């Protein structure tokens, strides 16, 4: 039987695999809850490694380098939360003991003049110090390779960096009113990404592939028009994908929210797979497989609300319908949820869903 690496690699390179691989992502809060519900613990009392415990075929091993211009600093802090000025000038309020999207408080980078004067100069030149703990990345890569898993590096890219620097309002206005600023921001960050990954590849080694994490949509809509994405964002995706393909590395594109209007752009940019096809946002994975199955592998797609319901009959029905439907279409597919696994999911219900998945895959 194929190893995890071989199975995932085949799917991302346009071939079929001997089985349907598995990938998912429990929140840290979810793992802490699952420990109280029977998930085994490690020596420190936390949950054991999820990829090992559940048998995920894909595993992240590094690639999250420091992309901000300056060092972040904490401005205010309580027992429950802290307000941090990130290195690109955004003031964000974070929970300290649980996961969640930060509250947007203030954004210093409100115009191009601020970008040019205060932040851009610090994003040029030698990026070696940004890469982080190369030794840890090298060791993580070696461990996953020994396990036979498909090991990847991952990071956000220009869209998420824009949002985390300008804030949604400033960014969306700039897309329309100052596209040259957007191009300059994306040019600087793309050059940085390529240099950081060159260093990481040389010093830690080549992974099996790459994930690019960008959330372009919400419920039934993209955050901006496909035309703006085509002109201002996707040229840099295409350049980055070509860079990774130059190292013979497949690339998975992660985008939460509604995806259909941008799928042709993702295909044109050269992405090899799409994740996670969030059902509650309006995505229909089986329809995407019919339309785009010859051009993309799909990673994810099971409606996480079914897992959250705890209804075993519904879980069994939906897992069988999804896996069976993708197999009937001859689609290249890695099974998983349509979003990360929230605290609304109980441990035993998730374990049951994997039992159904494995039963379907062996029949």
N, C-alpha and C positions, 0 to 999 in steps of 0.2 A: 504494500500500500504506500501511496505517496506520503512524504513528510508534509508537515504544514507548509514549510517553505516552498516545496515543489508544487503543491496544490494551488496555493495563492498565486505563486509566480505564473503558473500556467494560465490562470484566469485573467490576470492583469496583462498578459501578453497575447491575448486573443485566442487562447486554446481552452478546451474543456478540461476539468479536473476529474479525478476518480471519485471524489466525494464533494459535498457542499461544506466548505470551511466555516468556521465560527469566529465572530469578533463582537465585542461589546465593551461598554465603559460604565461601570458603576461609579456614582459620585462617592467622594470620600465620606460624606455624611451617611450614604447608603451602606457602605461597608461597616461603619461604626454601628449602625442599627442591626445589620445582619449578624454581627458578632453576638449581640444579645439574643439572637434568634437561632443560634446553633452553628453559625459559620466558624470553622476552625480559626484559632488565633496563632500568631507568631510568638516569638519569645518575649516580645515587649507588650503583649496584650492586645495589639491591633490585629486586624484581619490578615490572614495569609495572602500571598500574592494572588490576585484575582485571575490573571492569565494562566497561572499554574493550576489553581484549584478548579476552575471551570473548564479548562482545556481550550482556551482561546488560541486560534491559529496565528493571529497577528499580535505583535507586541512592540510598543514604543520603547526605544532605548536611548533617546536623546535628541538633540537638535534645537533645543529651546535656548538660543543665545540672547544676550541683552541687546535689544534693538533701540532702546531709548537714547536720546542725546545726552542726558545728564543722569546722575544718580537720583532715584526717588527718595523722598523724605517724608516722614510722618509728621503731620501738622497738629493733629489732635487725636487723643486716644482715651477710650473708656474700657471697662471690663468687657463690653459687648461688641464694640466696633472701633474702627480707627479711620481717620481721614488722611489720605496720602496724596501728596503732589507727585505724580509720576514724572519720569525724566523728560517727557515731552510737554509738561506744563499743565496736565489735566488734574483737577482736584476731585478725587473720588472717595466715596464713603463705603467701606467694606465691613461686612460682618467678620468677626474674629473667630467664631466657633462654628460657623456653618457656611455652606456654599450659597452662592447667589450672585446675581448681577449687581454691580456697585451702583449706588446712587450718584448721579452726575451733579456735582456741586458748582464747578466753575472750570473754564477753559482759557488758559492764557494765550494759546495759539489761535487767536480769533481772526487774524488777517495775515497776508503774506509778509508784511513788513516785520512782524514779530517772528515768523518762521525764519526769514532771511537773517535777522540780526541775532537772535538768541539761541536757535536750535540747529539750523542747517550746518553751521561751521563745525559743530561737534560730531556730525554724522559723516564726515569726510576723513580720508586718510587711513591709517593703520587700524584694522579691526580685530587684530589678534586677541586683544584682551576681552573682547565681547563674547568669545566662544565658550567660556566657562570651563567646567571640570571635564577636560578631555579624557583624563584617566578613567573617570567613572563611566563615561560614554563607551570607552573602549572595553571596559569590563562588562557592562550591560550587553553590549553587542556580542561579545564572546559567549556569555552565558546563554543568551537566546539562540545563538548559532548551535551551541552544544545540544540544546533541546530540540533543534530542528524547526523552530518557529520562524515565521517571516518577520524579520526585525526591521523596524523603520525609524527614521528620524522625522520629526514634525515640528512645525511652527506656524503661527499666523503669518499673514503677509500684508500687502499694502492696504486692503480695505479695512481690516481690523486695526491696523496702525493708524489710519486716518481717523477712524471712529474714536480710538483711545487717545488721540492727540487733539483733535478739533472739537469732538463732540458731534452728535448727530445733526444738530441744527446748523452749526457752522460748516460742517462737511457738505451737507446737502445743498446749502446755499452756494458754497464754493464750486461744487460740481457744475453749476449753471453759470455763476457770475465770474468765476476766475479759473477756468479750466487749465490755464497755463501753470497756475500754482499747483494744481493737482498733479499735472504731468511732472513738474519739478520735484515735488514730494515723492512721487512714485519712482522717479528716476534715481534719486538719492538712495531710497530704501532698497530698490532692486539691486543696485550696485553693491550695497552693503550685504544683502542676503547672499549674493553669489560669492563674495569674498569670504564671508564667514563659513559658508558650506565648503568652499575649497579648502580652507584651513582644517575644518573638521574631518573632511574626507582624507586629507593627507596625514593627520595626526591620530585620528581614532579609527579610521578605516571606512570602507564603503558599506552602507547598510544594504538591505534587499530592496528597499524602496523608500518613498517619501509620502508624507501626508501634508497637505496644505489646508489650514483651518481658516475659513472665511465664511461668515454668516451673511448672505446677501438678501435674505428674504424674511418675511414674517407670514402671517396667515393670509393665504391666497394672493399675495402680492410680493414683488421685489421691492427693496427699499428705494430704488430709482429705476428709470426706464432701461430696457435692454440696450437702447441706443447709446445712453450715457455709459453704461458698462462696457459696451463694445469699443467706444472711442477713448475712454479714460482709464479703464481698469484692466480689461482683458489683454491689451497689448503687453502688459507687464507679466500677466500670468503666462502668456504664450512664450515670452522670453525666458521666464524661470523654468517652465516645463522643458523647453529645448535645452536649457543648461543641464538639467537633471538627466534628460534622455542622452545627452552627450556622455554621461557616465553609465549609460545603459540601466538607468534606474526608473522603474514605473512610478507613476505619481497618482495618488488618490486625492480627489478634491472633496473636502467636507464643507457643506453649506447647509445650515439649519434653515427652516422656513420653506416657503414655496420656491420651487426650482424650475418648473417647466420652461418659462420664457428664456432662461439663460442656458439651458442644456445645449442647444446648438452652438452657443459661444464656447462652452466648456469643451465640446468635441473639437471645434476649430482650433482651440488653444492647445490641444494635444493631450488633455488629461486622459488617463487610462481607466479610471473608475470614479464613481460618484457615491457620496455618502451624505446624509442617512435616509433621504426620502421621507421626510416627516409627514405622516398621514394626517395628523390634526391640522396641518398647515394647508392641506389641499392636494398633496402629491398622491398619485396613483401609480405605484411601482409596476404593477402588471401592465398597465397601459404604456409606461415608459419602456418596459422590456419589449413590448410589441413594436414600438416606434424606433427605439434607439439601441436595441439589444445587439445589433451587429457591430456597434461602434464603442460600447462602453461595458465595463463590468459594474455591477451594483453591489454596494456593501451596506447592509442594514435593511430597513423597510418594515419590520414587524411593528405594528401600532402599539406603543408602550402603554397606552391606556388600557389595553387588554390585560397586560401584566399587572397594572395597578388595580384592576377590578377584583383580582383574586378569584375569579370565576373559572374553575378548572375546565368546564365544558367549552367556554368561550376561548380559553387559551389553546386547548387542543384543536378546536375548529380553525382558529386563525393561523396557527403555526402550520397545520397541514395544508391549508388553502394557499398560504404564501409559498412555502417550499415546493408544494406540488405544482402550483401555477407557474413558478419560475422554471421548474424542470420541464414541464410540458412545452414551454416556449423555447427550450434549449438555451436559456439565458445564462450568461456568466454571472455568478451570484455568490456572495459571502453572506451567510445568515447572521442577523443581529437585529437589535431593536432600531426603531426609527429615530431614536434620540438616546442620550445617555440615560442610565437607569436611576430613577429618582428614589427618594425615601418613601414614596407611596407604594413601592413594591416590596413585598415580604420575601424573605430568603427562600422559604420552601416553595413559593409560587414560581420564583425564577428557576430554581432547580427543577421543578416539574416541567417548565417550558423547555428546558434543555433535554429532558428525558423524551419529550414528544418529538423535538427536533431530531434527536439521534435515532429514534424509532422510524421516523419518516425517511431519514437518509439511508437506512439500512434495508428498506423495503423496495 
